[in-house]
Amino acid sequence: MGQGNARFEVFRDPTDSWVVWDCERDDFASLGTAALYGLAESHARTVCLFLNTTRGHRPRPMSPWLRPVDSAPPIPPSR
């Protein structure tokens, strides 16, 4: 079920159980060491809401080599 730009989504799998999907990683979401598939609908929706509230809106840190050029500190003039 699409939730706009949410990182985590819930959907029913072919076995009639429910999955929480991590759209950023394109894989099953996980909570601790537990992959979130094979769930009851109510549990999947609750966990999905929790994950989108706690993890879904944090911007990922940029690697130093991917930062825009204008954000680098200025190079001092040579003498």
N, C-alpha and C positions, 0 to 999 in steps of 0.2 A: 504494500500500500504506500503509494507515494506521499511524502510529507513535505513537498516543496524541496528546499535545499538542505534538508536534514541529513546528517551524516549516516544515521542508522535508520533502517526501515524494517517493517514487519511484513511477512507474507506467508501464505499457506504453501507447504510443499506437497509433492505428489502423494505422500503417505497420509495426508490429512492432519499432520501436525504442523506446528508453526516455527518459523525461523526468524531470527534477528540478523539482519545483513548489514555489514559495514561497507558503505558505498565508497569510502575513501580507499580501503584496502582491497575492495572487490572480493570479499571472502566472508565467511561466517563471523559474526561479532563474537567476542569472548569477554567473559567477566572472570578475572583471575585466570585459572587454567581451564575453565569450562567453556567449550564452544557452545554457542546458543542456538541449537537446533533440536528438533524433536520435542518442542515445548507445547504446553497448553496455551490457547490463545490469550487468556487473561495474563498469564505469566510473561509471555512474549511481549505483549503491549506494555506491561508495567516496566519490564527491564529496558525496553526500547526507549520509553519516556525518560527513565533514569539516565541512560547513557547519553541521550541527546541533551539532557539538562546539564550533565556533568562533564561530558567529553566532546559533545558535538559542536560547540561554539568557540573552542580554543583555537586561535590561529596557530598553524604549525610554524616552528622557528625556521628561519631561513638559514641555509648553510652560508658560511662567509663568502664563498666563491660565487654564490648566486645573488648576492645583494646588489641592488642598483648602484651604478658607478657614483652617482651624486650623494650616496649615503656614506661613502668612504671618507675618512679624515683627510683634510687637505695635505698635500705634500709641501713641506717647507721649501722656500726658494734656496737654491744653492748659492754659495758665496764665492 
